[in-house]
Amino acid sequence: MPHFVLMIREAFNESANYLTWSFYSLITAYVSIALLEKNNFKTGFDKFISKLVFLISMFIFIPNIWFISLVFGDKLGSFAGFASFVICLLMLMLNSVPAITGLVDKKKDL
């Protein structure tokens, strides 16, 4: 059993940076969409920039989730890799909602 615990610890240590990048890129994507919906942009350039930021954020988010899955898959097997992908995706989405709602509510007050 201690060997299994050490393997889990290594997997978490190796995937921490990927999780951080995923979280912040997901928040950036949400904020870019929220700003696009809240503001009435006058120019097409502003809409383009907001959509470009969203796409770049998603291109950062998705591979980092995949890398987390690969780390857990290498350390603990293929099922753990798949389970970590699903759990990470749900965890990031649920944890980013309070940050996003706080930003949107703060923007309403301004």
Helices and strands as residue ranges (DSSP letters): H 2-38, H 44-76, H 78-109
